[in-house]
């Protein structure tokens, strides 16, 4: 069966390993992109249900989520929640281990589930759908990669992240490259401390390895942690901080990559 055709851009924020700040990146990119005037739907595909801590106005209302819809406890309208910065949040929801196994079996048996679900929402074409995914290979990541036009890979400036590049590249190659609607895989280096030589050396190696696939860097900035503790995004907590500007630059690059190519000028005789 052919996969559902999506009319809106889908951005998957992924990572090959945990602890790289992927959900923090997803949340701050979501609110920063919303500042540009785009409607943003942030979908949490991670069973940890952690995106709510960054985006939800009411965390208790996020116990249902997409897991609750699939269990028959709610509909999609009830599962979606207004989030910070104008973002609409679809949380993963609370789930026990038995239901999680059933859910993962369902996703494995229905590889087009996410595409069909997003198509059913009938979102305006200029809506940006942002997917937060669990680290490493999973059925959730497979679902995200099958629909993503743009992948934002979050890595740290350390040897461990550098070693995961081939794994990420294989996954993207399998599920994304070759699709007519796929735009690019871009890498965001998070928590960069320019004062540490190892960080500088790894960042230099990543620049050489990735070339124009390097989306940008987010410098290590205490404002990011303080913003989370204050229940706001970093651009509202500290709009002139280094991290806030880093997210703004990354968001601009994402929109530039997603922009349709300019039409070729017609050849005309003088």
N, C-alpha and C positions, 0 to 999 in steps of 0.2 A: 504494500500500500504506500502511495506517495505521501511524503511528509507535508503537513499543513504549511501553506505559504504565509509568511509573516510580513506585514507591511511596515513595521516599526523596527528601529535598530535595537539589537540585543547585545549587551556588553556582559561578558562573563569575567568575574574577578576570581582568579584561580591561584593555586600554589601547590607545589609538589610536596611540601612538608609544613607541619604546624609551627606556630610560634613566630611567624614572619609578620604578623600584624595585618593579615589579609582582610579581616572583617572591619578593622579600623579604616583601612584604605577604602574598602567598598562604601562604608558609611559616609566618609568625608568626600569621596568623589561624587556620591549621590547628591548630597546637599550642595556641593559646589556646582554641579551640572544644573541643578534646579535654579540656582541663582541666575543662570543665563536665560531663563524664561521657558525652558523645556519642562514639560510634565515628566516626572520621574517615578517609575514604579520599581521599588527595590524588593526583590524576591529572595527570601532566605531559604536556600536549599540544603542547609547544614542542620542535622538533627540536634546540634547543640543549642539551636534557637537563640544565638547570641546577638544577632543583628538588632534585636529589640533593645538591647542595652544602649545602643548608639543612636537609634532613630525613633523609638516608640515614645509617644506622649503618655500612653497608659500601658505599662508593661503587663499588668494583669489581663488586659484585653487581648494579649498576644498568646494566650494559652491554647487557643483554638487553632488558628493558622491553617496552612494547607493540609497538615496531617489530620486536622479535625474535619475538613471538608471531605477528604478521602474516606474517613471513617463514618461519614454520614451524620456528623454532629452539627454541621453548619453549612451555609452556602458561601460562595466566593465573596459576595458583597459583605457578609458578616465577618469573614476572615480578614479582609483588608482593613487596615487601620491608618488614620491620618498620622503622619510622622513629622519629625522636626524638619525645619527648613523647606516646607512645602512638599516633601517627598511622601508618596503613598507607600506604606509598608505592607507586604504580605509575609508575615512571619512563618517560620516552619511550624511552630506550635509544640505543645508538650506531647510526648509520646512514650509509651513504655516499650520494653525490649521486644515483646512478642508482636505488637502492632508494627514496630519498626521493621522487623523481619518480613512481615506480610507486605508492608509498603515497598520495601526494596525488591521483593520478588515481583510485585506488580510493575515496578518501573523497569525491571529487567525484561519482563515479558512484553512490555509496551514501550519500545524505544522512542516512539513519537509522542509520548504522553505530554511532555512539556510544550512542544510545538502546538499540539492540538489545543491544549489548555489556554495558552497565550492567544491563539487565534480566536478562541471563543470569547475572550474578553472584549474584542472589537475596540481596541484602543486607537486613539487618533494616531495617524502616521508619524507625527513629530514627537510622540512619546518615546522616552528612552527607558528601556527595561534593563535594570541592573541586577545581575544574578550573583549572589554570594554563595560560594561552594565550600564543601569540606576539603581539607588538604588531602592530596594523594588521589590515586585512582579509586573510583566508586561509581555506583549507578547514578548518583546525583550529578557527578561531574560529567559522565557520559551524556546525560540528558542536556546539561548546559552547553556542552561543546557542540552538540548536534544542531543547536539553534543560534549559537553566537555568531554575530558578524564581526565582533571584535573581542579578543581575549586580552585581558590585562593580567599579566603574571607578576605576582608579588614575590620578591626575593630580598634577602638580606645581603649586605656586603661582606659575606663570609665564605669560607671554602665550602661549607656544606651546601649553600644555595648554588654555588657555581657548579657543584657536582651533580645537581638535580636537573640542569639544563637539558641534557639528552632525554631524560624521561618525559619532561614537559613537551619537548619538541616532538617526540614520538606520539604522544596523545593528541596533540594538535594536528599532526600530520594525518592521523587515522580518522579523526572526526570532523576536521574543519577544512583543511587544504583540499582543493579540488572542487569545493562547492562554489557555485557561481556567486553566491551572496556573501561569501567570506571576504573580509577586508584585510585584516592583519592580526598578528599576535605581537603585542607590545609588552615590554618588561619595565616594571617600576621598582626601583631599588629603594627599600624602606629603611629608616633608622640609620641614616648615614652620618657618621661622626668624622668630620674632616680632620679632627685632631688625632685620629688613630691611623697609624701607617698601614695596618692591615686593611682597614676600610678603604683607604685611598688606593692601595694596590689592587684589591679585588674590583673596585669600581673601574679602574683603568682597564683591567682584563675584561670586564663585562662590556665596556664601551667598544673594545676591539672585537670581541666575539659577536656582539649584537648589532653594531652599526646603527642603522636608522630604526631598528626594532626597539631601541632603548627609549621608552616613553619619557623617563625623567627620574629624578630622585626626590625623596622626602627626607629631609635632614632630621636627625635626632633632636627633638624639641620638647621640652617639658610641658609646653602648652597643650600638646596632644593629650597627655595623661590628665592634665588639669581640666581640660574641656570635657573629657568623658566623665570625670568625677562630678563636674558641674552640670551634667546632663544637657550639654549643648555641643554643636560641632565646633571644630577649632577655628573656623573663619568667623564665627560669631563670638567665640570666647576671646580670641586674640587675633583680630583681623590683620594686624601688621606683623604677625610672627612669621618666621622663616617657613614653618610647615604650612601655614595658610597660603603663602605665595606659591609654595611647591605644588599644593593641590590645585591651585588656580591654573598654573602653567600646564599641569597634566591634563586638566579638564579641557583647556583650549586645544591641546594637541589631539585629544580624543575626538572633539567636535570637528577638527580639521580633517582627521582621517575618515570620519563618517560622512563628511560632506560629499554630495554627488559630484563627479568630475564635470568640469566646465565643458560645454559643448564645443566641438571643434568649429572654428570659423570656416565658413564656406569659401572655397576657392573662387574668386571672381576675377574676371578679366578687367584690366584697367580700361 
